[in-house]
Amino acid sequence: MKKLILAIGIMFVSMVSYAAETSRLHEILDSGVLKVGTTGDWNPMTIKDPASNSYRGFDIDITTELAKDLGVKVEYVATDWKTLVNGITANKYHITGSASLNMSRAKVAGYSQPYFYLSFVPVVQEKDLSRFRDWSDFNKPEVKVAATLGTVQEKMVKDFFPAAEHVVIEAPARDFQELLARRADVSVTSNVEAATLVRKFKQLAIVPVSEARKPTPISMLMPQDDQVWINYVNHWIELKRTQGFFKKTMEKWGLKSL
């Protein structure tokens, strides 16, 4: 029995050692490059400049800081919402920018610990505010609700408004563009993006609903099978939170967490 216990112990130690040696953490350190998947279409989290093919935003500041602390360069890999998880599972990048915690995604991908919290609100044309005062006003057959394929909002609007007409479009087009073009009556987005949209497009307005819906933690998507890499990022997030880095970066981009 003692020999069996010893053999099992040696096997376990060997497995842990192998996992550490094959972690993306060591791949990143060996290659000198952190690959980050980002969509570039979620203002102010990630915004792509087509002219320079560069990115800016809250996510970009966060992942640039992570790369700096790792002592490596950061490489941004263009992706879209419907393939965001696939990019992780196919090892196209080591981590993503901010993504809503979602149990469907969690079936195939891992998450870092949360570092931001948001909720969701409806956005309409300002001249339509008299038509829509609360969530129930959108759950009607004559109302067109826009969503971007592959986002958490796509499932959300179908759950919130089963009686409405769902206008689902594919990236790089965005749901709010359907609203601007009057091909939809409403889009549902985070309070973060909604605040940015109404500042940029004066014809849009946030509906003063009784309360925002679906308070949601925001994390980075990571490979599900790499606990060593997940642990490293979680430790980094906790250290940076304690040192005030996330608070300072939120203030820079005009963000308020729940």
Secondary structure, 3 states (H helix, E strand, C coil): CHHHHHHHHHHHHHHHHHHHHCCHHHHHHHHCEEEEEECCEECCCEEEECCCCEEECHHHHHHHHHHHHHCCEEEEEECCHHHHHHHHHCCCCCEECEEECCHHHHCCCEECCCCEEEEEEEEEEHHHCCCCCCHHHHCCCCCEEEEECCCHHHHHHHHHCCCCEEEEECCCCCHHHHHHCCCCCEEEEEHHHHHHHHHHCCCEEECCCCCCEEEEEEEEEECCCCHHHHHHHHHHHHHHHHCCHHHHHHHHCCCCCC
